[in-house]
Amino acid sequence: MARSLIVMNSKTSKHDHNDCIDSAMEMAESLCEKKGLRFTKIRRRVLELVWNNHQAIKAYDILEMLQKEHVSAKPPTAYRALDFLLEHGFIHRIESLNAYIGCPHPQHLHSFQLLICNQCGLVKEMDKPDLSTKLDNYAKEYEFSLVSQVVELHGLCKKCA
């Protein structure tokens, strides 16, 4: 399957990618400082790799890149960094692809929905709180309390349709 291009909640996919990465790094540093969290070199590097080119990336791809830079990097190194970044909202996990993408707004916890193109692998993040609320209410109708929501919608993007 093709790697997944991520286009964050924008009307156009044209933007200065270096600014995008810099912004993600600055946001992570700021939030870690405010929360008293350690934003180690390895966590920073893993976040940079996730944000690189807005492509979904698998843990073993991250590990492979880390090993090119740090021969001693082992799977737990990558997974611990990914777990930290997930826990604090800096990245999202794409369950159906078993891959990760950067979160464009980690400053607030939120439910989100992902649109995934089955042909080219394009992934767009939607942040529709009303949809999340409706799903939560529907679950309550069935006497079910949601712990988390993972909504991944597969189809074809405009370019592939």
HELIX and SHEET records of a PDB file:
HELIX    1   1 HIS A   17  LYS A   35  1                                  19    
HELIX    2   2 LYS A   41  TRP A   51  1                                  11    
HELIX    3   3 ASN A   52  HIS A   54  5                                   3    
HELIX    4   4 ALA A   59  GLU A   69  1                                  11    
HELIX    5   5 PRO A   75  GLU A   87  1                                  13    
HELIX    6   6 GLU A   95  LEU A   97  5                                   3    
HELIX    7   7 PRO A  129  GLU A  141  1                                  13    
SHEET    1   A 4 ILE A   6  MET A   8  0                                        
SHEET    2   A 4 VAL A 123  MET A 126  1                                        
SHEET    3   A 4 GLN A 113  CYS A 117 -1                                        
SHEET    4   A 4 VAL A 151  GLY A 155  1                                        
SHEET    1   B 2 ILE A  91  ILE A  94  0                                        
SHEET    2   B 2 ALA A  99  GLY A 102 -1                                        
END                                                                             
